Amino acid sequence: MHPRHLLRAGLATLTALLLTGLAAGSPLAVPAGAAGEPATTTTLVVSGGTSYGVDIVLTAHVTSEAGVPVGTVTFSIDGGEVLAEDVPVDASGTASATVPADYIALARYRAAFTGDGFGDSEAAEFTYVPRAAVRLDAEPTVLRTSGVGSPLTLTLAAWVRRADDGRPVAGEPVTFKILGGQPDLFSMNGGSVVCDAVTDARGYATCGGKATLAAVLSLLTGGAWVSHPRLGGYEFTSAKVPVIGPGAG
């Protein structure tokens, strides 16, 4: 066969192979590395974190016109702190991480996809974590005195729990005081402080103290109160302490 005819026949065969490969989705359609890595798009969904102490779930979804991308996702927060590194993308193109909401702030989360044979991409999303409400349950106390003219003695106790799910709140300060009325965030500097305590792992706080006889009027008109300050991740709250007595002590 004439060399020119051989060349035409070879070109025809190669063309047929390329067309067949394109129709079948063969890798021949895009030779490896010849046209760069397929582009990807990453989206990020932030859920949970409804209040301080409630976990935040970060879910990234990565897509590409070339198919489900292969690679990993690194989750971080603005400022550079890495929360979860190199989380593999699953068969649906999804990667997720659960992180604690251990701060009170408006924060911007990032999900950065690093492709294996696919292009990189990233996404960011804002979320706000508010303070959590707490519930104070005060235990009844017996008002004791050693005799006429002696100071009043009180042993006070209360439980501090999250208002949403009842979990104990450990390591939180509480103040027991005698006050002329129910305390609020702006009136806690008044009254007569009996004692201060910190909750244990069960959310339980207890302490004892003395109050002068001059505090009896406030005790009768207002009562004994326990309060938790608006501190850290928790809101201010207060509760009245049931007082029984007086008793001999």
Secondary structure, DSSP 8 states (H G I E B T S, - for coil): --HHHHHHHHHHHHHHHHHHHHHHT-GGGS-TTTS-----EEEEEEEE-SSTTS-EEEEEEEE-TTSS--EEEEEEETTTEEEEEEEE--TTSEEEEEE---S-EEEEEEEEEEESSS--EEEEEEEEE--B-EEEEE--EEEEESSTT--EEEEEEEEEEETTT--B--S-EEEEEE-SS---TTTTTSSEEEEEEE--TTSEEEEEEEE-GGGHHHHHHT-EEEEE-S-TTB--EEEEE-EEEEEE-
